[in-house]
Amino acid sequence: MSNFEIKKDKADEFRFNLKAGNGQIILSSEGYKAKPSCMNGIESVRTNSQSDERFERKQTSSGHKFNLKSTNGQVVGTSEIYTTTAAMENGISSVKKNAPAATVDDQS
């Protein structure tokens, strides 16, 4: 079962990772100063992940990655680096599939 895992980082900020059913991280957030803001980020991922135009596909020097953006253009999550475009597209499909029903695992 997929989940959003919330943790506090070394800077004392809240971050979430969206994990697929196999435990692999498929999307990571920026840092949030407050937990309610982090929870709003999770809700934004659930909503925006259902619109393909919200996924910004990027090529980097080491491969491919994507950002998920909200309606105001703010990045709400970033993927890992993928070696191929096909692998990146599989990651996007996984976010679309897993985000809406993912549970929240608060480890902060």
One Martini backbone bead per residue (centre of mass of N, CA, C, O) as a GRO file, in nm:
protein
  108
    1MET     BB    1   0.097   0.036   0.022
    2SER     BB    2   0.067   0.358  -0.010
    3ASN     BB    3   0.266   0.654   0.110
    4PHE     BB    4   0.303   0.926   0.330
    5GLU     BB    5   0.610   1.036   0.459
    6ILE     BB    6   0.676   1.199   0.763
    7LYS     BB    7   0.955   1.423   0.832
    8LYS     BB    8   1.232   1.540   1.003
    9ASP     BB    9   1.494   1.738   0.959
   10LYS     BB   10   1.792   1.894   1.038
   11ALA     BB   11   1.626   2.184   1.005
   12ASP     BB   12   1.332   2.133   1.127
   13GLU     BB   13   1.172   2.014   0.883
   14PHE     BB   14   0.909   1.924   0.684
   15ARG     BB   15   0.873   1.606   0.510
   16PHE     BB   16   0.784   1.426   0.208
   17ASN     BB   17   0.714   1.091   0.097
   18LEU     BB   18   0.631   0.905  -0.181
   19LYS     BB   19   0.524   0.567  -0.158
   20ALA     BB   20   0.517   0.278  -0.276
   21GLY     BB   21   0.424  -0.044  -0.213
   22ASN     BB   22   0.753  -0.121  -0.220
   23GLY     BB   23   0.894   0.157  -0.079
   24GLN     BB   24   0.944   0.346  -0.305
   25ILE     BB   25   1.050   0.650  -0.398
   26ILE     BB   26   0.854   0.894  -0.613
   27LEU     BB   27   0.832   1.152  -0.407
   28SER     BB   28   0.955   1.482  -0.308
   29SER     BB   29   0.983   1.735  -0.087
   30GLU     BB   30   1.004   2.009   0.056
   31GLY     BB   31   1.045   2.226   0.306
   32TYR     BB   32   0.863   2.273   0.618
   33LYS     BB   33   0.792   2.458   0.903
   34ALA     BB   34   0.497   2.332   0.900
   35LYS     BB   35   0.273   2.077   0.917
   36PRO     BB   36   0.026   2.200   0.767
   37SER     BB   37   0.189   2.258   0.509
   38CYS     BB   38   0.258   1.964   0.449
   39MET     BB   39  -0.036   1.867   0.423
   40ASN     BB   40  -0.099   2.055   0.184
   41GLY     BB   41   0.106   1.922  -0.005
   42ILE     BB   42  -0.030   1.648  -0.016
   43GLU     BB   43  -0.300   1.750  -0.133
   44SER     BB   44  -0.169   1.863  -0.390
   45VAL     BB   45  -0.073   1.595  -0.499
   46ARG     BB   46  -0.341   1.452  -0.520
   47THR     BB   47  -0.463   1.657  -0.722
   48ASN     BB   48  -0.225   1.720  -0.942
   49SER     BB   49  -0.162   1.414  -1.034
   50GLN     BB   50  -0.425   1.412  -1.242
   51SER     BB   51  -0.245   1.619  -1.419
   52ASP     BB   52  -0.023   1.611  -1.670
   53GLU     BB   53   0.046   1.929  -1.686
   54ARG     BB   54   0.191   1.922  -1.387
   55PHE     BB   55   0.426   1.782  -1.534
   56GLU     BB   56   0.776   1.838  -1.524
   57ARG     BB   57   1.000   1.769  -1.767
   58LYS     BB   58   1.353   1.672  -1.724
   59GLN     BB   59   1.683   1.733  -1.821
   60THR     BB   60   1.992   1.613  -1.720
   61SER     BB   61   2.322   1.530  -1.690
   62SER     BB   62   2.212   1.233  -1.546
   63GLY     BB   63   1.908   1.263  -1.679
   64HIS     BB   64   1.578   1.219  -1.545
   65LYS     BB   65   1.301   1.437  -1.442
   66PHE     BB   66   1.038   1.549  -1.207
   67ASN     BB   67   0.779   1.785  -1.158
   68LEU     BB   68   0.528   1.889  -0.933
   69LYS     BB   69   0.263   2.115  -0.991
   70SER     BB   70   0.073   2.361  -0.919
   71THR     BB   71  -0.151   2.597  -1.026
   72ASN     BB   72   0.082   2.830  -0.943
   73GLY     BB   73   0.375   2.670  -1.012
   74GLN     BB   74   0.449   2.517  -0.767
   75VAL     BB   75   0.659   2.302  -0.621
   76VAL     BB   76   0.561   1.977  -0.455
   77GLY     BB   77   0.752   1.775  -0.631
   78THR     BB   78   1.027   1.533  -0.663
   79SER     BB   79   1.223   1.332  -0.829
   80GLU     BB   80   1.424   1.125  -0.931
   81ILE     BB   81   1.676   0.991  -1.116
   82TYR     BB   82   1.664   0.890  -1.450
   83THR     BB   83   1.795   0.712  -1.728
   84THR     BB   84   1.507   0.728  -1.867
   85THR     BB   85   1.217   0.825  -2.006
   86ALA     BB   86   1.052   0.571  -1.941
   87ALA     BB   87   1.109   0.570  -1.637
   88MET     BB   88   0.985   0.845  -1.580
   89GLU     BB   89   0.698   0.774  -1.682
   90ASN     BB   90   0.658   0.554  -1.468
   91GLY     BB   91   0.674   0.749  -1.229
   92ILE     BB   92   0.430   0.919  -1.304
   93SER     BB   93   0.226   0.685  -1.303
   94SER     BB   94   0.269   0.619  -1.002
   95VAL     BB   95   0.170   0.884  -0.888
   96LYS     BB   96  -0.113   0.880  -1.012
   97LYS     BB   97  -0.194   0.608  -0.871
   98ASN     BB   98  -0.097   0.656  -0.553
   99ALA     BB   99  -0.178   0.941  -0.429
  100PRO     BB  100  -0.492   0.952  -0.370
  101ALA     BB  101  -0.478   0.678  -0.152
  102ALA     BB  102  -0.267   0.760   0.032
  103THR     BB  103  -0.130   0.739   0.320
  104VAL     BB  104  -0.035   0.864   0.648
  105ASP     BB  105   0.307   0.873   0.784
  106ASP     BB  106   0.387   0.997   1.097
  107GLN     BB  107   0.748   1.059   1.194
  108SER     BB  108   0.783   1.352   1.354
   0.00000   0.00000   0.00000
